[in-house]
Amino acid sequence: MRRSSPVPRSGAPERAGEDVPAPLVWTFDGPFETCLADAEDTLRRAVILVGDVSRVALLIDLSLPSLQARVRAGDAVQPGWGRFLEHIERCGFPASPRVRHLRSAGPLLTLVIAYRD
């Protein structure tokens, strides 16, 4: 079983105070619930890095072929997705993230965080 591992595709800075490149992009692959937990953790860290949740726009790309493979492997979408959305609300986001469903194979989740200076 593969453990999900966030892989920053844009060189995210190592500590706060440095210039933050825009947008920040991470990919997650593996069991659905693990990907959601890792994405939530990454999102929390990114908000801390950026400094204010009101400055953040969030997009999640979800690969439907990868999700289908995970469901065939026994993963369930609910209740994990519902918990993920609840945790995002607790972070202070004004709305649920935009989720773009991709028909192409690739990483299960791609988390894109854009922000205003």
MODELLER restraints for C-alpha pairs under 7 A, 6 or more apart:
rsr = mdl.restraints
at = mdl.atoms
rsr.add(forms.Gaussian(group=physical.xy_distance, feature=features.Distance(at['CA:2:A'], at['CA:30:A']), mean=5.51, stdev=0.5))
rsr.add(forms.Gaussian(group=physical.xy_distance, feature=features.Distance(at['CA:3:A'], at['CA:30:A']), mean=5.69, stdev=0.5))
rsr.add(forms.Gaussian(group=physical.xy_distance, feature=features.Distance(at['CA:4:A'], at['CA:28:A']), mean=5.79, stdev=0.5))
rsr.add(forms.Gaussian(group=physical.xy_distance, feature=features.Distance(at['CA:4:A'], at['CA:29:A']), mean=5.09, stdev=0.5))
rsr.add(forms.Gaussian(group=physical.xy_distance, feature=features.Distance(at['CA:4:A'], at['CA:30:A']), mean=4.68, stdev=0.5))
rsr.add(forms.Gaussian(group=physical.xy_distance, feature=features.Distance(at['CA:4:A'], at['CA:31:A']), mean=6.81, stdev=0.5))
rsr.add(forms.Gaussian(group=physical.xy_distance, feature=features.Distance(at['CA:4:A'], at['CA:34:A']), mean=6.06, stdev=0.5))
rsr.add(forms.Gaussian(group=physical.xy_distance, feature=features.Distance(at['CA:4:A'], at['CA:35:A']), mean=5.57, stdev=0.5))
rsr.add(forms.Gaussian(group=physical.xy_distance, feature=features.Distance(at['CA:5:A'], at['CA:28:A']), mean=5.85, stdev=0.5))
rsr.add(forms.Gaussian(group=physical.xy_distance, feature=features.Distance(at['CA:5:A'], at['CA:29:A']), mean=6.80, stdev=0.5))
rsr.add(forms.Gaussian(group=physical.xy_distance, feature=features.Distance(at['CA:6:A'], at['CA:26:A']), mean=5.93, stdev=0.5))
rsr.add(forms.Gaussian(group=physical.xy_distance, feature=features.Distance(at['CA:6:A'], at['CA:27:A']), mean=5.63, stdev=0.5))
rsr.add(forms.Gaussian(group=physical.xy_distance, feature=features.Distance(at['CA:6:A'], at['CA:28:A']), mean=5.16, stdev=0.5))
rsr.add(forms.Gaussian(group=physical.xy_distance, feature=features.Distance(at['CA:6:A'], at['CA:38:A']), mean=6.77, stdev=0.5))
rsr.add(forms.Gaussian(group=physical.xy_distance, feature=features.Distance(at['CA:7:A'], at['CA:26:A']), mean=5.32, stdev=0.5))
rsr.add(forms.Gaussian(group=physical.xy_distance, feature=features.Distance(at['CA:7:A'], at['CA:27:A']), mean=5.49, stdev=0.5))
rsr.add(forms.Gaussian(group=physical.xy_distance, feature=features.Distance(at['CA:7:A'], at['CA:28:A']), mean=6.96, stdev=0.5))
rsr.add(forms.Gaussian(group=physical.xy_distance, feature=features.Distance(at['CA:8:A'], at['CA:25:A']), mean=5.87, stdev=0.5))
rsr.add(forms.Gaussian(group=physical.xy_distance, feature=features.Distance(at['CA:8:A'], at['CA:26:A']), mean=4.42, stdev=0.5))
rsr.add(forms.Gaussian(group=physical.xy_distance, feature=features.Distance(at['CA:8:A'], at['CA:27:A']), mean=6.84, stdev=0.5))
rsr.add(forms.Gaussian(group=physical.xy_distance, feature=features.Distance(at['CA:9:A'], at['CA:25:A']), mean=5.55, stdev=0.5))
rsr.add(forms.Gaussian(group=physical.xy_distance, feature=features.Distance(at['CA:9:A'], at['CA:26:A']), mean=5.77, stdev=0.5))
rsr.add(forms.Gaussian(group=physical.xy_distance, feature=features.Distance(at['CA:10:A'], at['CA:24:A']), mean=5.91, stdev=0.5))
rsr.add(forms.Gaussian(group=physical.xy_distance, feature=features.Distance(at['CA:10:A'], at['CA:25:A']), mean=5.92, stdev=0.5))
rsr.add(forms.Gaussian(group=physical.xy_distance, feature=features.Distance(at['CA:12:A'], at['CA:20:A']), mean=6.94, stdev=0.5))
rsr.add(forms.Gaussian(group=physical.xy_distance, feature=features.Distance(at['CA:12:A'], at['CA:21:A']), mean=6.93, stdev=0.5))
rsr.add(forms.Gaussian(group=physical.xy_distance, feature=features.Distance(at['CA:12:A'], at['CA:24:A']), mean=6.84, stdev=0.5))
rsr.add(forms.Gaussian(group=physical.xy_distance, feature=features.Distance(at['CA:13:A'], at['CA:20:A']), mean=6.39, stdev=0.5))
rsr.add(forms.Gaussian(group=physical.xy_distance, feature=features.Distance(at['CA:16:A'], at['CA:49:A']), mean=5.31, stdev=0.5))
rsr.add(forms.Gaussian(group=physical.xy_distance, feature=features.Distance(at['CA:22:A'], at['CA:114:A']), mean=5.94, stdev=0.5))
rsr.add(forms.Gaussian(group=physical.xy_distance, feature=features.Distance(at['CA:22:A'], at['CA:115:A']), mean=6.97, stdev=0.5))
rsr.add(forms.Gaussian(group=physical.xy_distance, feature=features.Distance(at['CA:23:A'], at['CA:112:A']), mean=6.62, stdev=0.5))
rsr.add(forms.Gaussian(group=physical.xy_distance, feature=features.Distance(at['CA:23:A'], at['CA:113:A']), mean=5.53, stdev=0.5))
rsr.add(forms.Gaussian(group=physical.xy_distance, feature=features.Distance(at['CA:23:A'], at['CA:114:A']), mean=4.50, stdev=0.5))
rsr.add(forms.Gaussian(group=physical.xy_distance, feature=features.Distance(at['CA:24:A'], at['CA:112:A']), mean=5.76, stdev=0.5))
rsr.add(forms.Gaussian(group=physical.xy_distance, feature=features.Distance(at['CA:24:A'], at['CA:113:A']), mean=5.04, stdev=0.5))
rsr.add(forms.Gaussian(group=physical.xy_distance, feature=features.Distance(at['CA:24:A'], at['CA:114:A']), mean=6.41, stdev=0.5))
rsr.add(forms.Gaussian(group=physical.xy_distance, feature=features.Distance(at['CA:25:A'], at['CA:111:A']), mean=5.66, stdev=0.5))
rsr.add(forms.Gaussian(group=physical.xy_distance, feature=features.Distance(at['CA:25:A'], at['CA:112:A']), mean=4.56, stdev=0.5))
rsr.add(forms.Gaussian(group=physical.xy_distance, feature=features.Distance(at['CA:25:A'], at['CA:113:A']), mean=6.38, stdev=0.5))
rsr.add(forms.Gaussian(group=physical.xy_distance, feature=features.Distance(at['CA:26:A'], at['CA:110:A']), mean=5.67, stdev=0.5))
rsr.add(forms.Gaussian(group=physical.xy_distance, feature=features.Distance(at['CA:26:A'], at['CA:111:A']), mean=5.20, stdev=0.5))
rsr.add(forms.Gaussian(group=physical.xy_distance, feature=features.Distance(at['CA:26:A'], at['CA:112:A']), mean=6.65, stdev=0.5))
rsr.add(forms.Gaussian(group=physical.xy_distance, feature=features.Distance(at['CA:27:A'], at['CA:107:A']), mean=6.15, stdev=0.5))
rsr.add(forms.Gaussian(group=physical.xy_distance, feature=features.Distance(at['CA:27:A'], at['CA:109:A']), mean=5.74, stdev=0.5))
rsr.add(forms.Gaussian(group=physical.xy_distance, feature=features.Distance(at['CA:27:A'], at['CA:110:A']), mean=4.32, stdev=0.5))
rsr.add(forms.Gaussian(group=physical.xy_distance, feature=features.Distance(at['CA:27:A'], at['CA:111:A']), mean=6.23, stdev=0.5))
rsr.add(forms.Gaussian(group=physical.xy_distance, feature=features.Distance(at['CA:28:A'], at['CA:35:A']), mean=5.60, stdev=0.5))
rsr.add(forms.Gaussian(group=physical.xy_distance, feature=features.Distance(at['CA:28:A'], at['CA:107:A']), mean=5.89, stdev=0.5))
rsr.add(forms.Gaussian(group=physical.xy_distance, feature=features.Distance(at['CA:28:A'], at['CA:108:A']), mean=5.99, stdev=0.5))
rsr.add(forms.Gaussian(group=physical.xy_distance, feature=features.Distance(at['CA:28:A'], at['CA:109:A']), mean=5.07, stdev=0.5))
rsr.add(forms.Gaussian(group=physical.xy_distance, feature=features.Distance(at['CA:28:A'], at['CA:110:A']), mean=6.21, stdev=0.5))
rsr.add(forms.Gaussian(group=physical.xy_distance, feature=features.Distance(at['CA:29:A'], at['CA:35:A']), mean=6.28, stdev=0.5))
rsr.add(forms.Gaussian(group=physical.xy_distance, feature=features.Distance(at['CA:29:A'], at['CA:107:A']), mean=5.07, stdev=0.5))
rsr.add(forms.Gaussian(group=physical.xy_distance, feature=features.Distance(at['CA:29:A'], at['CA:108:A']), mean=4.97, stdev=0.5))
rsr.add(forms.Gaussian(group=physical.xy_distance, feature=features.Distance(at['CA:29:A'], at['CA:109:A']), mean=6.56, stdev=0.5))
rsr.add(forms.Gaussian(group=physical.xy_distance, feature=features.Distance(at['CA:31:A'], at['CA:70:A']), mean=6.57, stdev=0.5))
rsr.add(forms.Gaussian(group=physical.xy_distance, feature=features.Distance(at['CA:31:A'], at['CA:75:A']), mean=6.72, stdev=0.5))
rsr.add(forms.Gaussian(group=physical.xy_distance, feature=features.Distance(at['CA:32:A'], at['CA:70:A']), mean=6.84, stdev=0.5))
rsr.add(forms.Gaussian(group=physical.xy_distance, feature=features.Distance(at['CA:32:A'], at['CA:75:A']), mean=6.35, stdev=0.5))
rsr.add(forms.Gaussian(group=physical.xy_distance, feature=features.Distance(at['CA:33:A'], at['CA:80:A']), mean=5.83, stdev=0.5))
rsr.add(forms.Gaussian(group=physical.xy_distance, feature=features.Distance(at['CA:36:A'], at['CA:84:A']), mean=6.45, stdev=0.5))
rsr.add(forms.Gaussian(group=physical.xy_distance, feature=features.Distance(at['CA:47:A'], at['CA:53:A']), mean=5.72, stdev=0.5))
rsr.add(forms.Gaussian(group=physical.xy_distance, feature=features.Distance(at['CA:53:A'], at['CA:92:A']), mean=6.47, stdev=0.5))
rsr.add(forms.Gaussian(group=physical.xy_distance, feature=features.Distance(at['CA:53:A'], at['CA:93:A']), mean=6.38, stdev=0.5))
rsr.add(forms.Gaussian(group=physical.xy_distance, feature=features.Distance(at['CA:55:A'], at['CA:115:A']), mean=5.17, stdev=0.5))
rsr.add(forms.Gaussian(group=physical.xy_distance, feature=features.Distance(at['CA:55:A'], at['CA:116:A']), mean=5.19, stdev=0.5))
rsr.add(forms.Gaussian(group=physical.xy_distance, feature=features.Distance(at['CA:56:A'], at['CA:113:A']), mean=6.59, stdev=0.5))
rsr.add(forms.Gaussian(group=physical.xy_distance, feature=features.Distance(at['CA:56:A'], at['CA:114:A']), mean=5.74, stdev=0.5))
rsr.add(forms.Gaussian(group=physical.xy_distance, feature=features.Distance(at['CA:56:A'], at['CA:115:A']), mean=4.34, stdev=0.5))
rsr.add(forms.Gaussian(group=physical.xy_distance, feature=features.Distance(at['CA:56:A'], at['CA:116:A']), mean=6.80, stdev=0.5))
rsr.add(forms.Gaussian(group=physical.xy_distance, feature=features.Distance(at['CA:57:A'], at['CA:113:A']), mean=5.82, stdev=0.5))
rsr.add(forms.Gaussian(group=physical.xy_distance, feature=features.Distance(at['CA:57:A'], at['CA:114:A']), mean=5.11, stdev=0.5))
rsr.add(forms.Gaussian(group=physical.xy_distance, feature=features.Distance(at['CA:57:A'], at['CA:115:A']), mean=5.89, stdev=0.5))
rsr.add(forms.Gaussian(group=physical.xy_distance, feature=features.Distance(at['CA:58:A'], at['CA:97:A']), mean=5.48, stdev=0.5))
rsr.add(forms.Gaussian(group=physical.xy_distance, feature=features.Distance(at['CA:58:A'], at['CA:98:A']), mean=6.62, stdev=0.5))
rsr.add(forms.Gaussian(group=physical.xy_distance, feature=features.Distance(at['CA:58:A'], at['CA:112:A']), mean=5.93, stdev=0.5))
rsr.add(forms.Gaussian(group=physical.xy_distance, feature=features.Distance(at['CA:58:A'], at['CA:113:A']), mean=4.89, stdev=0.5))
rsr.add(forms.Gaussian(group=physical.xy_distance, feature=features.Distance(at['CA:58:A'], at['CA:114:A']), mean=6.50, stdev=0.5))
rsr.add(forms.Gaussian(group=physical.xy_distance, feature=features.Distance(at['CA:59:A'], at['CA:97:A']), mean=5.80, stdev=0.5))
rsr.add(forms.Gaussian(group=physical.xy_distance, feature=features.Distance(at['CA:59:A'], at['CA:98:A']), mean=4.96, stdev=0.5))
rsr.add(forms.Gaussian(group=physical.xy_distance, feature=features.Distance(at['CA:59:A'], at['CA:99:A']), mean=5.95, stdev=0.5))
rsr.add(forms.Gaussian(group=physical.xy_distance, feature=features.Distance(at['CA:59:A'], at['CA:111:A']), mean=6.08, stdev=0.5))
rsr.add(forms.Gaussian(group=physical.xy_distance, feature=features.Distance(at['CA:59:A'], at['CA:112:A']), mean=5.07, stdev=0.5))
rsr.add(forms.Gaussian(group=physical.xy_distance, feature=features.Distance(at['CA:59:A'], at['CA:113:A']), mean=6.52, stdev=0.5))
rsr.add(forms.Gaussian(group=physical.xy_distance, feature=features.Distance(at['CA:60:A'], at['CA:97:A']), mean=6.87, stdev=0.5))
rsr.add(forms.Gaussian(group=physical.xy_distance, feature=features.Distance(at['CA:60:A'], at['CA:98:A']), mean=6.20, stdev=0.5))
rsr.add(forms.Gaussian(group=physical.xy_distance, feature=features.Distance(at['CA:60:A'], at['CA:99:A']), mean=4.73, stdev=0.5))
rsr.add(forms.Gaussian(group=physical.xy_distance, feature=features.Distance(at['CA:60:A'], at['CA:100:A']), mean=6.14, stdev=0.5))
rsr.add(forms.Gaussian(group=physical.xy_distance, feature=features.Distance(at['CA:60:A'], at['CA:109:A']), mean=6.64, stdev=0.5))
rsr.add(forms.Gaussian(group=physical.xy_distance, feature=features.Distance(at['CA:60:A'], at['CA:110:A']), mean=5.59, stdev=0.5))
rsr.add(forms.Gaussian(group=physical.xy_distance, feature=features.Distance(at['CA:60:A'], at['CA:111:A']), mean=4.79, stdev=0.5))
rsr.add(forms.Gaussian(group=physical.xy_distance, feature=features.Distance(at['CA:60:A'], at['CA:112:A']), mean=6.21, stdev=0.5))
rsr.add(forms.Gaussian(group=physical.xy_distance, feature=features.Distance(at['CA:61:A'], at['CA:99:A']), mean=5.80, stdev=0.5))
rsr.add(forms.Gaussian(group=physical.xy_distance, feature=features.Distance(at['CA:61:A'], at['CA:100:A']), mean=4.77, stdev=0.5))
rsr.add(forms.Gaussian(group=physical.xy_distance, feature=features.Distance(at['CA:61:A'], at['CA:101:A']), mean=5.98, stdev=0.5))
rsr.add(forms.Gaussian(group=physical.xy_distance, feature=features.Distance(at['CA:61:A'], at['CA:102:A']), mean=6.60, stdev=0.5))
rsr.add(forms.Gaussian(group=physical.xy_distance, feature=features.Distance(at['CA:61:A'], at['CA:109:A']), mean=5.65, stdev=0.5))
rsr.add(forms.Gaussian(group=physical.xy_distance, feature=features.Distance(at['CA:61:A'], at['CA:110:A']), mean=4.90, stdev=0.5))
rsr.add(forms.Gaussian(group=physical.xy_distance, feature=features.Distance(at['CA:61:A'], at['CA:111:A']), mean=6.58, stdev=0.5))
rsr.add(forms.Gaussian(group=physical.xy_distance, feature=features.Distance(at['CA:62:A'], at['CA:99:A']), mean=6.87, stdev=0.5))
rsr.add(forms.Gaussian(group=physical.xy_distance, feature=features.Distance(at['CA:62:A'], at['CA:100:A']), mean=6.13, stdev=0.5))
rsr.add(forms.Gaussian(group=physical.xy_distance, feature=features.Distance(at['CA:62:A'], at['CA:101:A']), mean=4.97, stdev=0.5))
rsr.add(forms.Gaussian(group=physical.xy_distance, feature=features.Distance(at['CA:62:A'], at['CA:102:A']), mean=5.84, stdev=0.5))
rsr.add(forms.Gaussian(group=physical.xy_distance, feature=features.Distance(at['CA:62:A'], at['CA:108:A']), mean=5.79, stdev=0.5))
rsr.add(forms.Gaussian(group=physical.xy_distance, feature=features.Distance(at['CA:62:A'], at['CA:109:A']), mean=4.91, stdev=0.5))
rsr.add(forms.Gaussian(group=physical.xy_distance, feature=features.Distance(at['CA:62:A'], at['CA:110:A']), mean=6.65, stdev=0.5))
rsr.add(forms.Gaussian(group=physical.xy_distance, feature=features.Distance(at['CA:63:A'], at['CA:101:A']), mean=6.08, stdev=0.5))
rsr.add(forms.Gaussian(group=physical.xy_distance, feature=features.Distance(at['CA:63:A'], at['CA:102:A']), mean=4.74, stdev=0.5))
rsr.add(forms.Gaussian(group=physical.xy_distance, feature=features.Distance(at['CA:63:A'], at['CA:103:A']), mean=6.19, stdev=0.5))
rsr.add(forms.Gaussian(group=physical.xy_distance, feature=features.Distance(at['CA:63:A'], at['CA:104:A']), mean=6.27, stdev=0.5))
rsr.add(forms.Gaussian(group=physical.xy_distance, feature=features.Distance(at['CA:63:A'], at['CA:105:A']), mean=6.03, stdev=0.5))
rsr.add(forms.Gaussian(group=physical.xy_distance, feature=features.Distance(at['CA:63:A'], at['CA:106:A']), mean=6.23, stdev=0.5))
rsr.add(forms.Gaussian(group=physical.xy_distance, feature=features.Distance(at['CA:63:A'], at['CA:107:A']), mean=6.61, stdev=0.5))
rsr.add(forms.Gaussian(group=physical.xy_distance, feature=features.Distance(at['CA:63:A'], at['CA:108:A']), mean=5.15, stdev=0.5))
rsr.add(forms.Gaussian(group=physical.xy_distance, feature=features.Distance(at['CA:63:A'], at['CA:109:A']), mean=6.58, stdev=0.5))
rsr.add(forms.Gaussian(group=physical.xy_distance, feature=features.Distance(at['CA:64:A'], at['CA:101:A']), mean=6.34, stdev=0.5))
rsr.add(forms.Gaussian(group=physical.xy_distance, feature=features.Distance(at['CA:64:A'], at['CA:102:A']), mean=5.83, stdev=0.5))
rsr.add(forms.Gaussian(group=physical.xy_distance, feature=features.Distance(at['CA:64:A'], at['CA:103:A']), mean=5.56, stdev=0.5))
rsr.add(forms.Gaussian(group=physical.xy_distance, feature=features.Distance(at['CA:65:A'], at['CA:103:A']), mean=6.50, stdev=0.5))
rsr.add(forms.Gaussian(group=physical.xy_distance, feature=features.Distance(at['CA:65:A'], at['CA:104:A']), mean=6.64, stdev=0.5))
rsr.add(forms.Gaussian(group=physical.xy_distance, feature=features.Distance(at['CA:65:A'], at['CA:105:A']), mean=5.43, stdev=0.5))
rsr.add(forms.Gaussian(group=physical.xy_distance, feature=features.Distance(at['CA:66:A'], at['CA:105:A']), mean=6.03, stdev=0.5))
rsr.add(forms.Gaussian(group=physical.xy_distance, feature=features.Distance(at['CA:66:A'], at['CA:106:A']), mean=6.65, stdev=0.5))
rsr.add(forms.Gaussian(group=physical.xy_distance, feature=features.Distance(at['CA:66:A'], at['CA:107:A']), mean=6.87, stdev=0.5))
rsr.add(forms.Gaussian(group=physical.xy_distance, feature=features.Distance(at['CA:66:A'], at['CA:108:A']), mean=5.24, stdev=0.5))
rsr.add(forms.Gaussian(group=physical.xy_distance, feature=features.Distance(at['CA:67:A'], at['CA:108:A']), mean=6.19, stdev=0.5))
rsr.add(forms.Gaussian(group=physical.xy_distance, feature=features.Distance(at['CA:85:A'], at['CA:96:A']), mean=6.70, stdev=0.5))
